[in-house]
Every structure is written in C-alpha cells, then in structure tokens.
Amino acid sequence: MSLTGAPDAVRVNWAELTLTNSPGKVVYGNAFVINHLITPQNVVDLVRAGRYRWKTENEHLNTLKTKAIISSTTLATETPASLRRCCR
C-alpha cells in the first residue's frame, strides 16, 4: 500500500492488532507499518516485535517525562546534540 496515497509515495506493508477481553471490549489496538513482506508465516512475529518496540519506547518516554529529565517541549524542539549538553 502507498504510505500517503500519492502515486510516488513510499510503498509499505501494514498489520493491525486488536486485543479484546471476554465481553468483547477492545483492550489494546495498534497498527504497524513495515517495509518487510508480511506473510501468514511471519505476521505473528512481526506484530509481536512491533508491539514490544512500541511498549519499550512508550515506557522509556514516560520515564523521561515523569522523572523530569526532559520536558515534552524540549523533546519537540531540541536537537540530539543540545540534549546531550543539557542532560549531563
């Protein structure tokens, strides 16, 4: 599929994961865009890796925010070099 819908856009594959509890309420939902071919043989591993990566990045970012190491404004505006200088 095309990433943006434009004819010259990057072509990617995607998988979607939705977890529900026994009454059918959605408890987790996410979609993963990847440049690897998705097949019935590798889709579980790719989604598992995508979910683990999302979880790791999300927990890391939350730690940075809640420990006041860095503000969300700094995350959006500072360059990596200046982050290294301010967070020594």
C-alpha positions as CSV (number, residue, x, y, z in Angstrom):
1,M,0.0,0.0,0.0
2,S,1.1,3.6,-0.5
3,L,2.1,5.4,2.7
4,T,0.4,8.7,1.7
5,G,-1.8,7.8,-1.2
6,A,0.3,9.8,-3.7
7,P,1.4,7.9,-6.8
8,D,5.1,8.4,-6.0
9,A,4.8,7.7,-2.2
10,V,6.8,5.1,-0.4
11,R,5.1,1.6,-0.6
12,V,4.8,-0.2,2.7
13,N,3.0,-3.2,4.3
14,W,1.0,-3.0,7.5
15,A,-0.6,-5.2,10.1
16,E,-3.2,-4.4,12.7
17,L,-3.6,-6.0,16.1
18,T,-6.7,-5.7,18.2
19,L,-7.0,-7.5,21.6
20,T,-10.3,-7.8,23.3
21,N,-11.4,-9.2,26.6
22,S,-14.1,-11.8,27.1
23,P,-17.1,-9.4,26.8
24,G,-15.6,-8.1,23.6
25,K,-14.3,-4.8,24.8
26,V,-11.1,-3.6,23.0
27,V,-8.2,-3.6,25.5
28,Y,-5.4,-2.9,23.0
29,G,-5.3,-1.8,19.4
30,N,-2.4,-0.8,17.2
31,A,-1.3,-0.9,13.6
32,F,2.3,-1.5,12.5
33,V,3.8,-0.1,9.2
34,I,6.8,-2.1,8.0
35,N,8.8,-2.3,4.9
36,H,9.2,-6.1,5.1
37,L,6.9,-8.5,3.3
38,I,4.2,-9.8,5.6
39,T,3.2,-13.4,5.2
40,P,1.0,-15.8,7.2
41,Q,4.2,-17.4,8.4
42,N,5.8,-14.2,9.8
43,V,2.9,-11.9,10.8
44,V,2.8,-13.1,14.4
45,D,6.5,-12.5,14.9
46,L,6.3,-9.1,13.2
47,V,3.4,-7.9,15.2
48,R,5.0,-9.2,18.4
49,A,8.2,-7.3,17.6
50,G,6.2,-4.2,16.8
51,R,4.2,-4.3,20.0
52,Y,7.4,-4.9,22.0
53,R,9.1,-2.0,20.3
54,W,6.1,0.3,20.9
55,K,6.0,-0.8,24.6
56,T,9.7,-0.2,25.1
57,E,9.7,3.2,23.5
58,N,6.5,4.3,25.3
59,E,7.8,3.2,28.7
60,H,11.2,5.0,28.0
61,L,9.5,8.2,27.0
62,N,7.1,8.1,30.0
63,T,10.2,7.6,32.3
64,L,11.9,10.7,30.8
65,K,8.7,12.8,31.2
66,T,7.8,11.7,34.7
67,K,11.3,11.9,36.2
68,A,11.5,15.5,34.8
69,I,14.7,14.6,32.9
70,I,13.3,16.3,29.9
71,S,10.1,18.2,29.1
72,S,7.8,17.5,26.2
73,T,8.7,21.0,24.8
74,T,12.4,20.0,24.9
75,L,11.6,16.7,23.1
76,A,9.9,18.6,20.3
77,T,12.4,21.4,19.9
78,E,15.9,20.4,20.9
79,T,18.4,18.7,18.7
80,P,20.2,15.5,19.9
81,A,23.5,17.4,20.4
82,S,21.8,20.0,22.6
83,L,20.0,17.3,24.6
84,R,23.3,15.7,25.3
85,R,24.7,19.0,26.6
86,C,21.7,19.8,28.8
87,C,21.2,16.4,30.3
88,R,24.8,15.5,31.5
